[in-house]
Amino acid sequence: MTELDIWNNFQQGRMVDALAFIGIIIAVWLSLRIANMTRENEETNLLNKILGTVFGLSVVWGSFIAFANATATWVITARNISNLENPADPEGAQRFIDFVGTTEWSGLPSITGMIWLAVITVMILGLIWAPKK
């Protein structure tokens, strides 16, 4: 694989990650909307709450996977760059590797992504299950 191939793959991965993030935003909005409607509806029963919870948690889990894949785009690129014998810009290649911080993918999203998902999870569960005042 040439250096140009590595950078092209990186850019294609970033485009896929951006589209996935747009989908995540829409899905999170929908799950929060469902949670809010579940809370506001006087006829909501236990089954409605469970289904809303399952939907919300599945959105969070899918988002977790998409965030982990986005992290993988960076890590795999850093690994491929580190395997090059003579990169065109050795200093730039090393700065990229240093910025990513690792060449081993952990299967997890960034810490920022995990915090964001934790907040979304609490918001969904709070809207559905917290007692009304």
N, CA, C and O atoms as CSV, one atom per row, in Angstrom:
chain,resi,resn,atom,element,x,y,z
A,1,MET,N,N,0.848,-1.175,0.000
A,1,MET,CA,C,0.000,0.000,0.000
A,1,MET,C,C,0.893,1.237,0.000
A,1,MET,O,O,1.822,1.356,0.798
A,2,THR,N,N,0.589,2.143,-0.906
A,2,THR,CA,C,1.384,3.357,-1.003
A,2,THR,C,C,0.876,4.403,-0.008
A,2,THR,O,O,-0.214,4.280,0.550
A,3,GLU,N,N,1.681,5.413,0.191
A,3,GLU,CA,C,1.286,6.488,1.104
A,3,GLU,C,C,0.026,7.188,0.610
A,3,GLU,O,O,-0.847,7.541,1.404
A,4,LEU,N,N,-0.064,7.385,-0.690
A,4,LEU,CA,C,-1.255,8.019,-1.257
A,4,LEU,C,C,-2.497,7.167,-0.990
A,4,LEU,O,O,-3.559,7.707,-0.681
A,5,ASP,N,N,-2.376,5.857,-1.105
A,5,ASP,CA,C,-3.499,4.962,-0.802
A,5,ASP,C,C,-3.928,5.097,0.666
A,5,ASP,O,O,-5.120,5.114,0.974
A,6,ILE,N,N,-2.961,5.189,1.545
A,6,ILE,CA,C,-3.259,5.311,2.976
A,6,ILE,C,C,-4.055,6.590,3.235
A,6,ILE,O,O,-5.073,6.559,3.926
A,7,TRP,N,N,-3.592,7.721,2.679
A,7,TRP,CA,C,-4.285,8.987,2.907
A,7,TRP,C,C,-5.652,9.008,2.232
A,7,TRP,O,O,-6.595,9.583,2.775
A,8,ASN,N,N,-5.777,8.386,1.049
A,8,ASN,CA,C,-7.080,8.302,0.390
A,8,ASN,C,C,-8.062,7.472,1.217
A,8,ASN,O,O,-9.224,7.849,1.368
A,9,ASN,N,N,-7.596,6.351,1.749
A,9,ASN,CA,C,-8.452,5.530,2.607
A,9,ASN,C,C,-8.874,6.289,3.861
A,9,ASN,O,O,-10.013,6.177,4.314
A,10,PHE,N,N,-7.941,7.063,4.414
A,10,PHE,CA,C,-8.246,7.863,5.596
A,10,PHE,C,C,-9.359,8.865,5.293
A,10,PHE,O,O,-10.309,9.003,6.064
A,11,GLN,N,N,-9.233,9.560,4.169
A,11,GLN,CA,C,-10.245,10.563,3.814
A,11,GLN,C,C,-11.601,9.918,3.529
A,11,GLN,O,O,-12.638,10.471,3.895
A,12,GLN,N,N,-11.600,8.758,2.884
A,12,GLN,CA,C,-12.865,8.060,2.644
A,12,GLN,C,C,-13.488,7.619,3.967
A,12,GLN,O,O,-14.702,7.715,4.148
A,13,GLY,N,N,-12.665,7.143,4.879
A,13,GLY,CA,C,-13.157,6.760,6.199
A,13,GLY,C,C,-13.740,7.935,6.953
A,13,GLY,O,O,-14.751,7.796,7.642
A,14,ARG,N,N,-13.113,9.088,6.827
A,14,ARG,CA,C,-13.630,10.290,7.494
A,14,ARG,C,C,-14.992,10.699,6.936
A,14,ARG,O,O,-15.860,11.162,7.676
A,15,MET,N,N,-15.174,10.525,5.625
A,15,MET,CA,C,-16.481,10.841,5.033
A,15,MET,C,C,-17.553,9.885,5.560
A,15,MET,O,O,-18.662,10.311,5.881
A,16,VAL,N,N,-17.228,8.614,5.647
A,16,VAL,CA,C,-18.171,7.637,6.194
A,16,VAL,C,C,-18.484,7.973,7.651
A,16,VAL,O,O,-19.642,7.921,8.066
A,17,ASP,N,N,-17.462,8.314,8.424
A,17,ASP,CA,C,-17.662,8.676,9.832
A,17,ASP,C,C,-18.559,9.905,9.964
A,17,ASP,O,O,-19.396,9.964,10.864
A,18,ALA,N,N,-18.393,10.880,9.081
A,18,ALA,CA,C,-19.227,12.088,9.129
A,18,ALA,C,C,-20.682,11.756,8.829
A,18,ALA,O,O,-21.585,12.268,9.492
A,19,LEU,N,N,-20.914,10.912,7.847
A,19,LEU,CA,C,-22.288,10.516,7.536
A,19,LEU,C,C,-22.898,9.718,8.681
A,19,LEU,O,O,-24.076,9.880,8.997
A,20,ALA,N,N,-22.095,8.857,9.301
A,20,ALA,CA,C,-22.587,8.099,10.456
A,20,ALA,C,C,-22.946,9.054,11.593
A,20,ALA,O,O,-23.944,8.840,12.281
A,21,PHE,N,N,-22.154,10.095,11.798
A,21,PHE,CA,C,-22.434,11.045,12.868
A,21,PHE,C,C,-23.747,11.796,12.614
A,21,PHE,O,O,-24.499,12.064,13.550
A,22,ILE,N,N,-24.015,12.128,11.372
A,22,ILE,CA,C,-25.293,12.774,11.043
A,22,ILE,C,C,-26.442,11.832,11.388
A,22,ILE,O,O,-27.451,12.256,11.952
A,23,GLY,N,N,-26.287,10.556,11.049
A,23,GLY,CA,C,-27.305,9.565,11.403
A,23,GLY,C,C,-27.462,9.426,12.905
A,23,GLY,O,O,-28.576,9.258,13.400
A,24,ILE,N,N,-26.359,9.494,13.637
A,24,ILE,CA,C,-26.405,9.407,15.099
A,24,ILE,C,C,-27.192,10.579,15.676
A,24,ILE,O,O,-28.030,10.394,16.559
A,25,ILE,N,N,-26.929,11.761,15.189
A,25,ILE,CA,C,-27.636,12.949,15.683
A,25,ILE,C,C,-29.142,12.792,15.479
A,25,ILE,O,O,-29.926,13.091,16.379
A,26,ILE,N,N,-29.542,12.326,14.307
A,26,ILE,CA,C,-30.972,12.136,14.033
A,26,ILE,C,C,-31.551,11.055,14.936
A,26,ILE,O,O,-32.640,11.230,15.483
A,27,ALA,N,N,-30.839,9.936,15.104
A,27,ALA,CA,C,-31.337,8.840,15.944
A,27,ALA,C,C,-31.419,9.250,17.408
A,27,ALA,O,O,-32.373,8.889,18.098
A,28,VAL,N,N,-30.429,10.001,17.891
A,28,VAL,CA,C,-30.464,10.466,19.280
A,28,VAL,C,C,-31.628,11.438,19.472
A,28,VAL,O,O,-32.330,11.373,20.482
A,29,TRP,N,N,-31.834,12.331,18.515
A,29,TRP,CA,C,-32.968,13.245,18.615
A,29,TRP,C,C,-34.276,12.451,18.687
A,29,TRP,O,O,-35.143,12.751,19.507
A,30,LEU,N,N,-34.413,11.438,17.825
A,30,LEU,CA,C,-35.631,10.634,17.824
A,30,LEU,C,C,-35.804,9.882,19.142
A,30,LEU,O,O,-36.914,9.806,19.670
A,31,SER,N,N,-34.724,9.332,19.673
A,31,SER,CA,C,-34.840,8.592,20.936
A,31,SER,C,C,-35.191,9.525,22.098
A,31,SER,O,O,-35.962,9.142,22.978
A,32,LEU,N,N,-34.646,10.725,22.115
A,32,LEU,CA,C,-35.026,11.690,23.145
A,32,LEU,C,C,-36.475,12.153,22.968
A,32,LEU,O,O,-37.181,12.387,23.948
A,33,ARG,N,N,-36.899,12.281,21.746
A,33,ARG,CA,C,-38.297,12.649,21.466
A,33,ARG,C,C,-39.242,11.555,21.956
A,33,ARG,O,O,-40.260,11.843,22.585
A,34,ILE,N,N,-38.900,10.294,21.663
A,34,ILE,CA,C,-39.719,9.165,22.119
A,34,ILE,C,C,-39.751,9.126,23.646
A,34,ILE,O,O,-40.805,8.912,24.246
A,35,ALA,N,N,-38.593,9.333,24.269
A,35,ALA,CA,C,-38.536,9.330,25.735
A,35,ALA,C,C,-39.409,10.445,26.309
A,35,ALA,O,O,-40.122,10.233,27.289
A,36,ASN,N,N,-39.354,11.613,25.710
A,36,ASN,CA,C,-40.155,12.737,26.186
A,36,ASN,C,C,-41.650,12.470,25.994
A,36,ASN,O,O,-42.453,12.766,26.878
A,37,MET,N,N,-42.016,11.919,24.857
A,37,MET,CA,C,-43.427,11.613,24.603
A,37,MET,C,C,-43.917,10.501,25.537
A,37,MET,O,O,-45.069,10.517,25.970
A,38,THR,N,N,-43.056,9.552,25.844
A,38,THR,CA,C,-43.411,8.495,26.792
A,38,THR,C,C,-43.692,9.100,28.160
A,38,THR,O,O,-44.625,8.689,28.848
A,39,ARG,N,N,-42.894,10.061,28.543
A,39,ARG,CA,C,-43.075,10.717,29.843
A,39,ARG,C,C,-44.352,11.553,29.892
A,39,ARG,O,O,-45.074,11.538,30.889
A,40,GLU,N,N,-44.624,12.277,28.818
A,40,GLU,CA,C,-45.746,13.211,28.814
A,40,GLU,C,C,-47.100,12.535,28.630
A,40,GLU,O,O,-48.117,13.069,29.071
A,41,ASN,N,N,-47.132,11.374,27.988
A,41,ASN,CA,C,-48.391,10.706,27.695
A,41,ASN,C,C,-48.971,10.093,28.967
A,41,ASN,O,O,-48.331,9.267,29.618
A,42,GLU,N,N,-50.177,10.500,29.309
A,42,GLU,CA,C,-50.829,9.995,30.520
A,42,GLU,C,C,-51.179,8.517,30.405
A,42,GLU,O,O,-51.325,7.844,31.426
A,43,GLU,N,N,-51.317,7.997,29.188
A,43,GLU,CA,C,-51.706,6.603,28.984
A,43,GLU,C,C,-50.513,5.668,28.834
A,43,GLU,O,O,-50.689,4.499,28.489
A,44,THR,N,N,-49.318,6.155,29.083
A,44,THR,CA,C,-48.125,5.318,28.977
A,44,THR,C,C,-48.177,4.216,30.025
A,44,THR,O,O,-48.441,4.461,31.202
A,45,ASN,N,N,-47.917,2.985,29.561
A,45,ASN,CA,C,-47.881,1.851,30.483
A,45,ASN,C,C,-46.457,1.292,30.548
A,45,ASN,O,O,-45.542,1.828,29.923
A,46,LEU,N,N,-46.285,0.228,31.296
A,46,LEU,CA,C,-44.965,-0.357,31.488
A,46,LEU,C,C,-44.363,-0.838,30.173
A,46,LEU,O,O,-43.164,-0.674,29.950
A,47,LEU,N,N,-45.174,-1.427,29.300
A,47,LEU,CA,C,-44.671,-1.904,28.009
A,47,LEU,C,C,-44.133,-0.742,27.179
A,47,LEU,O,O,-43.077,-0.868,26.560
A,48,ASN,N,N,-44.843,0.386,27.156
A,48,ASN,CA,C,-44.360,1.566,26.427
A,48,ASN,C,C,-43.018,2.049,26.973
A,48,ASN,O,O,-42.124,2.414,26.209
A,49,LYS,N,N,-42.885,2.048,28.286
A,49,LYS,CA,C,-41.627,2.479,28.895
A,49,LYS,C,C,-40.489,1.528,28.543
A,49,LYS,O,O,-39.372,1.963,28.260
A,50,ILE,N,N,-40.776,0.236,28.563
A,50,ILE,CA,C,-39.737,-0.748,28.231
A,50,ILE,C,C,-39.328,-0.620,26.764
A,50,ILE,O,O,-38.139,-0.642,26.447
A,51,LEU,N,N,-40.300,-0.486,25.875
A,51,LEU,CA,C,-39.979,-0.334,24.447
A,51,LEU,C,C,-39.198,0.957,24.177
A,51,LEU,O,O,-38.252,0.954,23.389
A,52,GLY,N,N,-39.585,2.047,24.820
A,52,GLY,CA,C,-38.839,3.302,24.668
A,52,GLY,C,C,-37.416,3.175,25.181
A,52,GLY,O,O,-36.481,3.716,24.590
A,53,THR,N,N,-37.259,2.454,26.287
A,53,THR,CA,C,-35.925,2.229,26.851
A,53,THR,C,C,-35.073,1.386,25.914
A,53,THR,O,O,-33.912,1.707,25.661
A,54,VAL,N,N,-35.654,0.304,25.400
A,54,VAL,CA,C,-34.917,-0.573,24.476
A,54,VAL,C,C,-34.501,0.203,23.228
A,54,VAL,O,O,-33.372,0.070,22.756
A,55,PHE,N,N,-35.417,1.013,22.696
A,55,PHE,CA,C,-35.076,1.812,21.521
A,55,PHE,C,C,-33.942,2.789,21.838
A,55,PHE,O,O,-32.973,2.884,21.085
A,56,GLY,N,N,-34.062,3.502,22.935
A,56,GLY,CA,C,-33.031,4.478,23.312
A,56,GLY,C,C,-31.676,3.833,23.537
A,56,GLY,O,O,-30.654,4.348,23.084
A,57,LEU,N,N,-31.667,2.703,24.241
A,57,LEU,CA,C,-30.393,2.022,24.497
A,57,LEU,C,C,-29.800,1.428,23.220
A,57,LEU,O,O,-28.579,1.362,23.079
A,58,SER,N,N,-30.654,0.996,22.290
A,58,SER,CA,C,-30.116,0.488,21.020
A,58,SER,C,C,-29.502,1.618,20.193
A,58,SER,O,O,-28.523,1.403,19.478
A,59,VAL,N,N,-30.068,2.805,20.287
A,59,VAL,CA,C,-29.477,3.961,19.607
A,59,VAL,C,C,-28.113,4.279,20.226
A,59,VAL,O,O,-27.153,4.561,19.509
A,60,VAL,N,N,-28.032,4.233,21.544
A,60,VAL,CA,C,-26.757,4.496,22.224
A,60,VAL,C,C,-25.733,3.428,21.838
A,60,VAL,O,O,-24.575,3.753,21.573
A,61,TRP,N,N,-26.144,2.165,21.803
A,61,TRP,CA,C,-25.206,1.092,21.446
A,61,TRP,C,C,-24.725,1.237,20.002
A,61,TRP,O,O,-23.535,1.086,19.728
A,62,GLY,N,N,-25.644,1.530,19.081
A,62,GLY,CA,C,-25.237,1.752,17.689
A,62,GLY,C,C,-24.297,2.945,17.561
A,62,GLY,O,O,-23.366,2.926,16.756
A,63,SER,N,N,-24.542,3.971,18.347
A,63,SER,CA,C,-23.662,5.143,18.348
A,63,SER,C,C,-22.285,4.783,18.889
A,63,SER,O,O,-21.268,5.254,18.379
A,64,PHE,N,N,-22.255,3.948,19.921
A,64,PHE,CA,C,-20.984,3.479,20.486
A,64,PHE,C,C,-20.167,2.775,19.410
A,64,PHE,O,O,-18.967,3.018,19.279
A,65,ILE,N,N,-20.809,1.908,18.643
A,65,ILE,CA,C,-20.116,1.174,17.573
A,65,ILE,C,C,-19.614,2.142,16.502
A,65,ILE,O,O,-18.475,2.032,16.047
A,66,ALA,N,N,-20.459,3.087,16.101
A,66,ALA,CA,C,-20.049,4.057,15.079
A,66,ALA,C,C,-18.887,4.913,15.568
A,66,ALA,O,O,-17.969,5.200,14.800
A,67,PHE,N,N,-18.913,5.329,16.842
A,67,PHE,CA,C,-17.801,6.107,17.400
A,67,PHE,C,C,-16.522,5.275,17.454
A,67,PHE,O,O,-15.435,5.790,17.195
A,68,ALA,N,N,-16.649,3.995,17.790
A,68,ALA,CA,C,-15.472,3.120,17.820
A,68,ALA,C,C,-14.891,2.956,16.418
A,68,ALA,O,O,-13.672,2.941,16.248
A,69,ASN,N,N,-15.754,2.834,15.420
A,69,ASN,CA,C,-15.271,2.735,14.040
A,69,ASN,C,C,-14.578,4.015,13.597
A,69,ASN,O,O,-13.592,3.973,12.862
A,70,ALA,N,N,-15.096,5.155,14.047
A,70,ALA,CA,C,-14.451,6.426,13.708
A,70,ALA,C,C,-13.058,6.498,14.329
A,70,ALA,O,O,-12.122,6.992,13.701
A,71,THR,N,N,-12.922,6.009,15.552
A,71,THR,CA,C,-11.605,5.971,16.191
A,71,THR,C,C,-10.668,5.045,15.429
A,71,THR,O,O,-9.480,5.329,15.277
A,72,ALA,N,N,-11.220,3.934,14.952
A,72,ALA,CA,C,-10.412,2.974,14.199
A,72,ALA,C,C,-9.853,3.588,12.922
A,72,ALA,O,O,-8.743,3.252,12.510
A,73,THR,N,N,-10.608,4.484,12.292
A,73,THR,CA,C,-10.122,5.149,11.077
A,73,THR,C,C,-8.792,5.845,11.346
A,73,THR,O,O,-7.859,5.747,10.549
A,74,TRP,N,N,-8.713,6.542,12.463
A,74,TRP,CA,C,-7.484,7.261,12.821
A,74,TRP,C,C,-6.359,6.296,13.189
A,74,TRP,O,O,-5.225,6.461,12.739
A,75,VAL,N,N,-6.667,5.296,14.002
A,75,VAL,CA,C,-5.641,4.382,14.502
A,75,VAL,C,C,-5.062,3.538,13.374
A,75,VAL,O,O,-3.847,3.356,13.296
A,76,ILE,N,N,-5.911,3.029,12.511
A,76,ILE,CA,C,-5.428,2.207,11.397
A,76,ILE,C,C,-4.560,3.041,10.460
A,76,ILE,O,O,-3.548,2.556,9.953
A,77,THR,N,N,-4.950,4.286,10.231
A,77,THR,CA,C,-4.124,5.160,9.401
A,77,THR,C,C,-2.766,5.402,10.057
A,77,THR,O,O,-1.736,5.358,9.384
A,78,ALA,N,N,-2.760,5.655,11.358
A,78,ALA,CA,C,-1.489,5.860,12.068
A,78,ALA,C,C,-0.614,4.616,11.975
A,78,ALA,O,O,0.596,4.722,11.775
A,79,ARG,N,N,-1.224,3.427,12.122
A,79,ARG,CA,C,-0.444,2.187,12.014
A,79,ARG,C,C,0.145,2.032,10.611
A,79,ARG,O,O,1.319,1.694,10.459
A,80,ASN,N,N,-0.681,2.281,9.583
A,80,ASN,CA,C,-0.182,2.148,8.216
A,80,ASN,C,C,0.921,3.156,7.917
A,80,ASN,O,O,1.885,2.832,7.224
A,81,ILE,N,N,0.787,4.372,8.432
A,81,ILE,CA,C,1.836,5.392,8.234
A,81,ILE,C,C,3.123,4.955,8.937
A,81,ILE,O,O,4.218,5.122,8.401
A,82,SER,N,N,2.979,4.399,10.135
A,82,SER,CA,C,4.178,3.976,10.880
A,82,SER,C,C,4.894,2.821,10.196
A,82,SER,O,O,6.090,2.623,10.409
A,83,ASN,N,N,4.181,2.061,9.381
A,83,ASN,CA,C,4.801,0.934,8.667
A,83,ASN,C,C,5.500,1.352,7.376
A,83,ASN,O,O,6.209,0.550,6.767
A,84,LEU,N,N,5.306,2.598,6.955
A,84,LEU,CA,C,5.975,3.078,5.739
A,84,LEU,C,C,7.468,3.213,5.972
A,84,LEU,O,O,7.906,3.666,7.030
A,85,GLU,N,N,8.238,2.820,4.982
A,85,GLU,CA,C,9.695,2.947,5.107
A,85,GLU,C,C,10.175,4.365,4.852
A,85,GLU,O,O,11.027,4.868,5.584
A,86,ASN,N,N,9.645,5.015,3.832
A,86,ASN,CA,C,10.087,6.368,3.479
A,86,ASN,C,C,8.881,7.252,3.183
A,86,ASN,O,O,8.559,7.475,2.015
A,87,PRO,N,N,8.203,7.764,4.218
A,87,PRO,CA,C,7.078,8.662,3.927
A,87,PRO,C,C,7.564,9.946,3.264
A,87,PRO,O,O,8.695,10.380,3.481
A,88,ALA,N,N,6.700,10.543,2.456
A,88,ALA,CA,C,7.069,11.768,1.734
A,88,ALA,C,C,7.413,12.893,2.697
A,88,ALA,O,O,8.330,13.673,2.439
A,89,ASP,N,N,6.694,12.981,3.792
A,89,ASP,CA,C,6.929,14.011,4.809
A,89,ASP,C,C,7.115,13.302,6.155
A,89,ASP,O,O,6.152,13.141,6.904
A,90,PRO,N,N,8.338,12.882,6.468
A,90,PRO,CA,C,8.552,12.106,7.701
A,90,PRO,C,C,8.126,12.847,8.967
A,90,PRO,O,O,7.566,12.240,9.879
A,91,GLU,N,N,8.387,14.152,9.030
A,91,GLU,CA,C,7.990,14.920,10.213
A,91,GLU,C,C,6.471,14.996,10.332
A,91,GLU,O,O,5.923,14.845,11.424
A,92,GLY,N,N,5.799,15.226,9.222
A,92,GLY,CA,C,4.338,15.276,9.227
A,92,GLY,C,C,3.736,13.930,9.597
A,92,GLY,O,O,2.749,13.861,10.329
A,93,ALA,N,N,4.339,12.859,9.083
A,93,ALA,CA,C,3.860,11.515,9.411
A,93,ALA,C,C,4.012,11.244,10.903
A,93,ALA,O,O,3.116,10.676,11.526
A,94,GLN,N,N,5.137,11.645,11.474
A,94,GLN,CA,C,5.350,11.427,12.901
A,94,GLN,C,C,4.415,12.285,13.742
A,94,GLN,O,O,3.943,11.837,14.787
A,95,ARG,N,N,4.140,13.512,13.305
A,95,ARG,CA,C,3.186,14.362,14.021
A,95,ARG,C,C,1.798,13.742,14.009
A,95,ARG,O,O,1.082,13.800,15.009
A,96,PHE,N,N,1.410,13.142,12.869
A,96,PHE,CA,C,0.102,12.489,12.794
A,96,PHE,C,C,0.038,11.309,13.766
A,96,PHE,O,O,-0.945,11.152,14.490
A,97,ILE,N,N,1.072,10.491,13.781
A,97,ILE,CA,C,1.120,9.339,14.688
A,97,ILE,C,C,1.080,9.812,16.139
A,97,ILE,O,O,0.371,9.233,16.961
A,98,ASP,N,N,1.826,10.847,16.449
A,98,ASP,CA,C,1.832,11.389,17.815
A,98,ASP,C,C,0.463,11.949,18.194
A,98,ASP,O,O,0.014,11.797,19.330
A,99,PHE,N,N,-0.196,12.598,17.234
A,99,PHE,CA,C,-1.527,13.157,17.494
A,99,PHE,C,C,-2.529,12.050,17.815
A,99,PHE,O,O,-3.325,12.174,18.746
A,100,VAL,N,N,-2.485,10.966,17.037
A,100,VAL,CA,C,-3.402,9.845,17.274
A,100,VAL,C,C,-3.062,9.176,18.599
A,100,VAL,O,O,-3.958,8.784,19.346
A,101,GLY,N,N,-1.782,9.046,18.892
A,101,GLY,CA,C,-1.363,8.552,20.197
A,101,GLY,C,C,-1.153,7.058,20.301
A,101,GLY,O,O,-0.571,6.590,21.279
A,102,THR,N,N,-1.608,6.296,19.324
A,102,THR,CA,C,-1.446,4.848,19.371
A,102,THR,C,C,-1.568,4.273,17.963
A,102,THR,O,O,-2.130,4.896,17.062
A,103,THR,N,N,-1.037,3.090,17.802
A,103,THR,CA,C,-1.230,2.361,16.553
A,103,THR,C,C,-1.950,1.042,16.822
A,103,THR,O,O,-2.039,0.182,15.946
A,104,GLU,N,N,-2.458,0.895,18.037
A,104,GLU,CA,C,-3.209,-0.305,18.421
A,104,GLU,C,C,-4.637,0.098,18.766
A,104,GLU,O,O,-4.863,0.883,19.687
A,105,TRP,N,N,-5.593,-0.440,18.028
A,105,TRP,CA,C,-6.994,-0.105,18.238
A,105,TRP,C,C,-7.546,-0.883,19.415
A,105,TRP,O,O,-7.340,-2.093,19.510
A,106,SER,N,N,-8.239,-0.212,20.305
A,106,SER,CA,C,-8.775,-0.837,21.510
A,106,SER,C,C,-10.209,-1.330,21.327
A,106,SER,O,O,-10.711,-2.086,22.159
A,107,GLY,N,N,-10.871,-0.915,20.256
A,107,GLY,CA,C,-12.260,-1.282,20.056
A,107,GLY,C,C,-13.224,-0.332,20.748
A,107,GLY,O,O,-14.434,-0.558,20.745
A,108,LEU,N,N,-12.698,0.720,21.335
A,108,LEU,CA,C,-13.518,1.690,22.066
A,108,LEU,C,C,-13.500,3.043,21.369
A,108,LEU,O,O,-12.543,3.374,20.668
A,109,PRO,N,N,-14.560,3.825,21.561
A,109,PRO,CA,C,-14.526,5.199,21.062
A,109,PRO,C,C,-13.598,6.058,21.921
A,109,PRO,O,O,-13.048,5.594,22.919
A,110,SER,N,N,-13.438,7.295,21.521
A,110,SER,CA,C,-12.648,8.221,22.328
A,110,SER,C,C,-13.362,8.479,23.650
A,110,SER,O,O,-14.559,8.216,23.772
A,111,ILE,N,N,-12.640,8.986,24.628
A,111,ILE,CA,C,-13.227,9.274,25.941
A,111,ILE,C,C,-14.334,10.324,25.815
A,111,ILE,O,O,-15.336,10.258,26.527
A,112,THR,N,N,-14.158,11.270,24.927
A,112,THR,CA,C,-15.186,12.290,24.702
A,112,THR,C,C,-16.472,11.654,24.195
A,112,THR,O,O,-17.561,11.999,24.652
A,113,GLY,N,N,-16.348,10.731,23.257
A,113,GLY,CA,C,-17.515,10.023,22.736
A,113,GLY,C,C,-18.216,9.211,23.810
A,113,GLY,O,O,-19.445,9.176,23.861
A,114,MET,N,N,-17.440,8.555,24.673
A,114,MET,CA,C,-18.044,7.751,25.737
A,114,MET,C,C,-18.774,8.630,26.755
A,114,MET,O,O,-19.842,8.257,27.242
A,115,ILE,N,N,-18.207,9.784,27.076
A,115,ILE,CA,C,-18.878,10.703,28.002
A,115,ILE,C,C,-20.178,11.203,27.384
A,115,ILE,O,O,-21.209,11.249,28.053
A,116,TRP,N,N,-20.130,11.572,26.122
A,116,TRP,CA,C,-21.332,12.050,25.430
A,116,TRP,C,C,-22.410,10.975,25.435
A,116,TRP,O,O,-23.578,11.270,25.689
A,117,LEU,N,N,-22.028,9.733,25.156
A,117,LEU,CA,C,-23.003,8.644,25.155
A,117,LEU,C,C,-23.560,8.379,26.553
A,117,LEU,O,O,-24.735,8.042,26.698
A,118,ALA,N,N,-22.729,8.529,27.574
A,118,ALA,CA,C,-23.213,8.354,28.947
A,118,ALA,C,C,-24.256,9.420,29.288
A,118,ALA,O,O,-25.272,9.120,29.915
A,119,VAL,N,N,-24.006,10.648,28.879
A,119,VAL,CA,C,-24.957,11.734,29.138
A,119,VAL,C,C,-26.272,11.466,28.403
A,119,VAL,O,O,-27.344,11.651,28.978
A,120,ILE,N,N,-26.205,11.038,27.156
A,120,ILE,CA,C,-27.409,10.733,26.386
A,120,ILE,C,C,-28.186,9.598,27.047
A,120,ILE,O,O,-29.413,9.646,27.123
A,121,THR,N,N,-27.472,8.579,27.525
A,121,THR,CA,C,-28.122,7.449,28.195
A,121,THR,C,C,-28.875,7.918,29.435
A,121,THR,O,O,-30.023,7.529,29.649
A,122,VAL,N,N,-28.242,8.742,30.241
A,122,VAL,CA,C,-28.889,9.263,31.453
A,122,VAL,C,C,-30.107,10.111,31.086
A,122,VAL,O,O,-31.135,10.043,31.760
A,123,MET,N,N,-29.998,10.897,30.034
A,123,MET,CA,C,-31.126,11.730,29.610
A,123,MET,C,C,-32.308,10.862,29.181
A,123,MET,O,O,-33.443,11.128,29.576
A,124,ILE,N,N,-32.057,9.835,28.383
A,124,ILE,CA,C,-33.130,8.955,27.911
A,124,ILE,C,C,-33.788,8.243,29.087
A,124,ILE,O,O,-35.010,8.264,29.233
A,125,LEU,N,N,-32.968,7.612,29.925
A,125,LEU,CA,C,-33.519,6.861,31.055
A,125,LEU,C,C,-34.205,7.779,32.052
A,125,LEU,O,O,-35.229,7.413,32.630
A,126,GLY,N,N,-33.655,8.961,32.259
A,126,GLY,CA,C,-34.275,9.910,33.180
A,126,GLY,C,C,-35.642,10.362,32.698
A,126,GLY,O,O,-36.586,10.459,33.482
A,127,LEU,N,N,-35.743,10.639,31.394
A,127,LEU,CA,C,-37.038,11.069,30.857
A,127,LEU,C,C,-38.083,9.972,30.986
A,127,LEU,O,O,-39.245,10.258,31.275
A,128,ILE,N,N,-37.693,8.737,30.780
A,128,ILE,CA,C,-38.668,7.643,30.797
A,128,ILE,C,C,-39.013,7.205,32.220
A,128,ILE,O,O,-40.183,6.997,32.541
A,129,TRP,N,N,-37.993,7.064,33.076
A,129,TRP,CA,C,-38.202,6.365,34.358
A,129,TRP,C,C,-38.244,7.260,35.587
A,129,TRP,O,O,-38.730,6.829,36.633
A,130,ALA,N,N,-37.756,8.484,35.498
A,130,ALA,CA,C,-37.783,9.348,36.688
A,130,ALA,C,C,-39.222,9.704,37.036
A,130,ALA,O,O,-40.047,9.924,36.149
A,131,PRO,N,N,-39.515,9.759,38.320
A,131,PRO,CA,C,-40.896,10.094,38.710
A,131,PRO,C,C,-41.243,11.529,38.302
A,131,PRO,O,O,-40.399,12.425,38.309
A,132,LYS,N,N,-42.503,11.708,37.950
A,132,LYS,CA,C,-42.982,13.059,37.619
A,132,LYS,C,C,-43.254,13.797,38.907
A,132,LYS,O,O,-43.666,13.200,39.902
A,133,LYS,N,N,-43.021,15.111,38.889
A,133,LYS,CA,C,-43.295,15.915,40.077
A,133,LYS,C,C,-44.713,16.390,40.078
A,133,LYS,O,O,-45.130,17.085,41.005
